[in-house]
Amino acid sequence: MSAPIRLLETPSQNVHRPRFAICTLGCKLNQADESDLRRELRRAGFAEVPFNDAADVYIVNTCTVTHLADRRSRQMLRRARRRNGDALVAAIGCYPQAAPDELQAMTEVDLVVDSYDKLTVVDDILSRVGVPHQAFDLDVQHEVAGDRTRRMIKIQEGCRAHCSYCVIPRARGVPRNTSPDSVVDQVNAASAEGFREVVLTGTHVGTYKFKPGDDRVLRLPDLLEIVLDRTSIPRIRVTSVGPHEIDSRFIQILQHPRMQPHLHMALQSGSSTVLRRMRRWYNLQQFRRSVRFLRESIPNIGLTTDVIVGFPGETETEFDETLEFVDEMRFNKVHVFPFSSRRNTEAAELDGHVSPDIKEERSARLRALSDALADSFHRDQAGLDAHVLIEQSRTDETGQTWWTGHSGNYVRYYIPAVDHSPLENSIVTVRAEQQFRDGVQASQPFHVT
């Protein structure tokens, strides 16, 4: 589309602010990119609206980890076009990187930007909408913070692992790491905007490695020490670490009061033979040893994982091994993914593809185990104090209003709202009382910051 788009009318405003809407699919890394896009568009004078509202620009931040993710991305792009036929519709991220021809063939899509050039989409949008970058003088700090409590900050992206089923090395490219100075600046900016927590995220955060120009090589523990020393934001999380990255120094840093006791460790399978076919870089003994080390050092740590069900050749015995290992590890959440064949991967060419019916049945069994483990973990919190970052209030079907948020070990807490005191974005100390819904019911706060 070469001509500027026709902007929606907003007669109540003295100056029309173009409206944008973002739909982000997939991982926390995509959420970090979304945060950057949102910030830049608001700085350029755009007003954000929900994705289902009428907008001048729709951005679908795509995921391509499974064929279902591809389908969902296409659905959201078509939905955007139906919402406003004159809008600029942009597909960005991993799907355009992995299969650009598929998106360029969609008549609903005006702009296709891959994961390498994702952040340049703002300049493309500005040129097509016909709005200069400094057109508006806005209170961006107030707008960006909004009702958000947790900021995703990308410290690394890309992967060299080349697991047999995965398109991420193609979609995200080789590893690139953000300098510690840039990470510190972003954390401090988030704190200044009112965020109480940052999540340091990436394709595989545990592989973080930065060379500052001398003989040193800074790795994840070094980065965390720098961030802790040079920032004051109350809560810091890290994600996506592997078992071989869990050592005594990392655990010592994770025990810092500002570090949140929760890690995501992608298992993918609890069968040694399936792991070898997946070409994962660890074995079950290493995984078991790392989890034991974590639980001994941080007893109430939250551990979540990913598991692929129905990998080519997976037998009933191999799946049972996965169930047994997941149960042994006592994960408090398992993200279950039925195997999705991705073109240009080794796994797509393997024999013994599992039927959809069997994958569905096995996925249901694993999700049931995940639910049982989560309930058990939530019951174990009873009587313990927790620091909860309040995210929002909810009123249930009985008329009871609850404050909800997540604890350090990433358990959802429900706290009865007994007055009209605003608690959004507060960190409250509560005592867990009982397992409740998808989390824990707690007492009234006895400390608020």
HELIX and SHEET records of a PDB file:
HELIX    1   1 LYS A   28  ARG A   43  1                                  16    
HELIX    2   2 HIS A   67  ARG A   83  1                                  17    
HELIX    3   3 CYS A   94  ALA A   98  1                                   5    
HELIX    4   4 PRO A  100  GLN A  104  1                                   5    
HELIX    5   5 LYS A  118  THR A  120  5                                   3    
HELIX    6   6 VAL A  121  VAL A  129  1                                   9    
HELIX    7   7 VAL A  140  ALA A  145  1                                   6    
HELIX    8   8 ILE A  168  ARG A  172  1                                   5    
HELIX    9   9 PRO A  180  ALA A  192  1                                  13    
HELIX   10  10 VAL A  205  THR A  207  5                                   3    
HELIX   11  11 LEU A  220  ARG A  230  1                                  11    
HELIX   12  12 PRO A  243  GLU A  245  5                                   3    
HELIX   13  13 SER A  248  LEU A  254  1                                   7    
HELIX   14  14 SER A  272  MET A  278  1                                   7    
HELIX   15  15 LEU A  284  SER A  297  1                                  14    
HELIX   16  16 GLU A  316  MET A  329  1                                  14    
HELIX   17  17 ALA A  347  GLU A  349  5                                   3    
HELIX   18  18 PRO A  356  ASP A  380  1                                  25    
SHEET    1   A 5 ALA A  47  GLU A  48  0                                        
SHEET    2   A 5 ARG A  19  THR A  24  1                                        
SHEET    3   A 5 VAL A  57  THR A  62  1                                        
SHEET    4   A 5 LEU A  88  GLY A  93  1                                        
SHEET    5   A 5 LEU A 111  ASP A 114  1                                        
SHEET    1   B 4 ARG A 176  ASN A 177  0                                        
SHEET    2   B 4 ARG A 150  GLU A 157 -1                                        
SHEET    3   B 4 GLU A 197  GLY A 202  1                                        
SHEET    4   B 4 ARG A 235  VAL A 238  1                                        
SHEET    1   C 2 LYS A 209  PHE A 210  0                                        
SHEET    2   C 2 LEU A 218  ARG A 219 -1                                        
SHEET    1   D 3 HIS A 262  HIS A 264  0                                        
SHEET    2   D 3 GLY A 302  VAL A 309  1                                        
SHEET    3   D 3 LYS A 333  PRO A 338  1                                        
SHEET    1   E 6 HIS A 447  VAL A 448  0                                        
SHEET    2   E 6 ILE A 427  PHE A 436 -1                                        
SHEET    3   E 6 ASP A 385  THR A 395 -1                                        
SHEET    4   E 6 THR A 401  SER A 407 -1                                        
SHEET    5   E 6 ARG A 412  PRO A 416 -1                                        
SHEET    6   E 6 GLY A 439  ALA A 442  1                                        
END                                                                             
